[in-house]
Amino acid sequence: MPAEFRVSRRAWTLAVCGAIVAALLAVAALVPLPFSIAVPGGTVNVLGNDRGKPVISISGTATRKTTGQLRMTTIVATGPDATIRLGDVLDGWFDEERAVLPRDSVYPVGDSVEEIERHNLADMRESQDDATAAALRYLNRSDDDIDVRLRLAHVGGPSAGLLFSLGIINKLDGDGRGGDLTGGRTIAGTGTIAPDGTVGPVGGVELKTLAARRDGATVFLVPKDECSEAKANRPEGLKLVPVTELKDAVSSLRALSTGKGEVPSC
């Protein structure tokens, strides 16, 4: 076979393969992908008000005046019916303030926006009940004489559980020594909570640290299993404190407020 024919055939083969790859990329750029794009969301001080109403209201017992802030953090993700294409995914991968997440990890239940909203609100209500149970259990207080009401408008999901529990503890007992659990600082964090005080992982930690620092936090409480994610995008000036149980968070905040004792770090 002449050399010229072999070269021409090789070039033709490469051209065909290149055309196929280009066609596949063009199709991929147009086909919707099963991802969500998330960015840092708002934060709310659970010791204060949200839309003019207290986030934590306690009756049936004396409460204390608090200082500092305990900020729960959120992310904002594209909706379950949003169209995400290859270009959006590539942009998200190269932007530190955006995250590309599997859609099923953001919206694990439901096919419609309405179903997902109902599920998230149910998760929030359960989280609030668990947060109250965990806080009162930690304080060895009975819920027979104490009425705790938690209110957070337009926020769903269970990831504020840890901060709710800490807020209840701070309003009832502070640091247990007459001081404030925050030490006057702006503390932020995230994590689910079980009635026994176990802290569980959540999504979007690397974005929540950005939201926390943006809103003035200097300390961020993070589920221990998610330390690596939090460290990957940790903003300057934000200390990451790992927690596995409610009592870990309380002891770390006490150590920070008094300057005594060891404070773990991611």
Buried (B, 14 or more C-beta within 10 A) or exposed (E): EEEEEEEEEEEEEEEEEEEEEEEEEEEEEEEEBEBBBBBBBBBBBBBBEBEEEBBBEBEEEEBEEBBBBBBBBBBEBBEBEEEBBBEBBEEBEEEEBBBBBEBEEBBEEBEEEEEBBBBBBBBBEEBBBBBBBBBBBBBEBEEEEBEBEBEBEEBBBBBBBBBBBBBBBBBBBBBEEEBBBBBEBBBBBBBBBBBEBBBBBBBBBBBBBBBBBBBEBBBBBBBBEBBEBBBEBBBEEBBBBBBBBBEBBBBBBBBBBEEEEEBBEB
